[in-house]
Every structure is written in structure tokens, then in C-alpha cells.
Amino acid sequence: MNKRKQLTLFITEKHAETIEDIRGKYNPAQYALIKAHVTLCREDEIENISTIIESLESLSHKSIIINFDKIVGFSNGKGVLISATKINTEYHELREEILKNANAKIKFHEPHITLMHPRNSTCTDEIFEKIKKCSFPFALSFEKISLIEQILGQPWKILSEYYLS
């Protein structure tokens, strides 16, 4: 059985309405698998899960704010995401704090919110123009990290949550 784990920052309901409306309309398959989120650490980075959990349990990091920029197409136009601005120091510092003892190579990930995942949707020029006209939050605050798991093809499940002080 193939299982995947990752660390995720879920968008709170009060900020997710427009995002979830778009995901539900244009990418219902992904919408059914996972709520709107920003991935904090990918599965290959948290393979040493016991060390990762120790880091999560001893975090001294405060809640973080991620600043977003614009709607971007990716994967030959099949996917759509809300990109982050280049300055998101708190996000990168939080990743470093979590991964520092995990013997993982810390990669530079740009935070983003996927609206249409190219694995199970296809964006058209018409859809992209409709999405670009929507109003999205320019900054979101995150107060907890969720350790989530997916059994191949099934919806993601929250295993545990870690609150930022």
C-alpha cells in the first residue's frame, strides 16, 4: 500500500471561500482529496518522521504570515496556482527549524496555493481569465501545522496537528 506524508498549512475557512469555490468548480477531483492549503514540507523531506515529530513538538516558532502575489499558470497551462511573493522569510525559517535535524537536504520551495492541479484538471484560456478576475487574499496567517497522510488515491487525512505559539 502506497502512503504519502507531508506537512501542510491548511487555509482557514474564513479565508478559503473563493479558493474552495474555484477548486470545487474547476478541479473537483483535487477538491475531494484535500482542502485548500500551502505545502510546508514534502514527503521526501520528512522521511525521518520521528525526528520531524520531535522538531514539531519542540517548535518555538510563532504563527506565520505568507504573502501572495498573482495567479499563475503552470505545467503547460494545465495547472493554476496563487504564487507567493518572493519575500516570505517566516515560511522559510519555519521549514528550516523543522528540517534542521532530519538529515534532509533543505530545498528552496516557493509557497503557493494550487487552484487547479494538472494531474486531474486542465485549465483553458477562458477558465484562466475567469479565475484572474476573482478576489483572493494577499496575505494569510497560519497558526498550526498538520501532519497529513494519503493512501494512494484516497483523500488526505490529518494524523496530528502542531500549534505555533
C-alpha positions in Angstrom: 0.0 0.0 0.0 1.5 3.3 -1.1 1.3 6.0 1.6 2.5 9.6 1.4 3.0 12.0 4.3 3.6 15.8 4.2 3.4 18.8 6.5 0.7 21.2 5.5 -0.7 24.6 6.4 -4.4 24.5 5.8 -6.2 27.7 4.9 -8.9 28.6 7.5 -12.5 28.5 6.3 -12.9 32.3 6.7 -10.2 32.9 4.1 -10.8 29.8 1.8 -14.3 30.5 0.4 -13.3 31.9 -3.0 -10.4 29.5 -3.3 -12.6 26.5 -2.5 -15.3 27.7 -4.8 -12.8 27.7 -7.7 -11.3 24.4 -6.7 -14.7 22.7 -6.4 -15.8 24.1 -9.8 -12.7 23.6 -11.9 -10.8 20.8 -10.1 -13.4 18.7 -8.3 -11.1 15.7 -8.1 -8.4 17.5 -6.2 -11.0 19.3 -4.1 -12.3 15.9 -2.9 -8.8 14.8 -2.0 -7.6 17.7 0.1 -8.7 21.2 1.4 -7.0 24.3 0.2 -3.5 24.5 1.7 0.1 25.5 1.4 2.5 22.6 1.5 5.2 23.2 4.1 7.4 20.1 3.7 7.1 17.4 1.1 7.2 13.7 1.6 10.9 13.3 0.6 11.9 15.9 3.2 10.2 14.2 6.1 11.2 10.6 5.6 12.9 10.7 9.1 9.5 11.1 10.6 10.4 10.6 14.3 13.0 13.4 14.1 10.4 15.6 12.3 7.8 14.9 15.0 10.4 15.8 17.7 11.1 19.1 15.9 7.4 19.8 15.6 6.8 19.1 19.3 9.6 21.5 20.3 8.8 24.4 17.9 9.3 27.8 19.3 8.1 29.5 16.1 5.2 31.9 16.2 2.3 31.9 13.7 3.5 32.9 10.3 2.1 35.1 7.5 2.5 34.2 3.9 2.2 36.9 1.3 0.7 36.1 -2.0 1.1 37.8 -5.4 -0.7 36.7 -8.5 -2.5 33.9 -10.4 0.0 31.8 -12.5 -0.5 29.0 -15.0 2.0 26.1 -14.8 2.6 22.7 -16.3 2.0 23.9 -19.9 -1.1 25.8 -18.8 -2.9 22.8 -17.4 -2.5 23.9 -13.7 -3.2 27.2 -11.9 -1.8 28.5 -8.7 -1.7 31.6 -6.5 2.0 32.4 -6.3 3.7 33.8 -3.2 5.7 37.0 -3.2 9.5 36.5 -3.1 9.7 37.7 0.5 8.3 35.0 2.8 11.1 34.7 5.3 8.8 33.3 8.1 7.8 30.4 5.9 11.4 29.5 5.0 12.6 29.9 8.6 9.8 27.6 9.8 10.9 25.0 7.2 14.5 25.2 8.4 13.5 24.9 12.0 11.5 21.7 11.3 14.1 20.1 9.0 17.3 21.1 10.7 17.9 17.8 12.5 16.3 15.5 9.9 19.4 15.0 7.7 17.3 16.2 4.8 18.6 18.5 2.1 16.7 21.7 2.6 15.4 22.8 -0.7 14.0 26.2 -1.6 10.3 25.8 -2.1 8.1 28.7 -3.1 4.9 28.6 -1.1 1.7 28.6 -3.2 -1.9 27.6 -3.3 -2.9 25.2 -6.0 -6.2 26.1 -7.6 -6.1 23.5 -10.4 -3.7 20.6 -10.2 -2.6 19.4 -13.6 -2.8 15.7 -12.5 -6.6 15.9 -12.5 -7.7 19.1 -14.3 -7.0 21.1 -17.4 -7.2 24.9 -17.5 -8.4 26.7 -20.6 -7.7 30.3 -21.5 -11.4 31.0 -20.7 -11.2 29.4 -17.2 -7.8 31.2 -16.6 -9.4 34.6 -17.4 -12.3 33.9 -15.1 -10.0 32.9 -12.2 -7.8 36.0 -12.7 -10.9 38.2 -12.1 -11.6 36.7 -8.7 -10.5 38.4 -5.5 -8.0 36.5 -3.4 -6.4 37.3 -0.1 -2.9 38.9 -0.4 -1.7 37.6 2.9 -2.7 34.6 5.1 -1.8 33.8 8.7 -1.2 30.2 9.7 -1.2 29.1 13.4 -0.9 25.3 13.0 0.9 22.7 11.0 -0.9 19.5 10.1 0.9 16.2 9.5 -1.2 14.5 6.9 -1.2 11.2 5.1 -2.6 9.9 1.9 -3.1 6.3 0.9 -2.7 6.3 -2.9 -5.8 7.8 -4.5 -7.7 8.3 -1.2 -8.4 11.7 0.5 -5.7 13.0 2.7 -6.2 12.5 6.5 -4.8 14.6 9.3 -2.6 12.5 11.6 -1.7 15.2 14.0 -1.6 19.0 14.4 1.1 21.2 15.9 0.2 24.7 17.0 2.6 27.6 16.6 2.9 29.7 19.7 
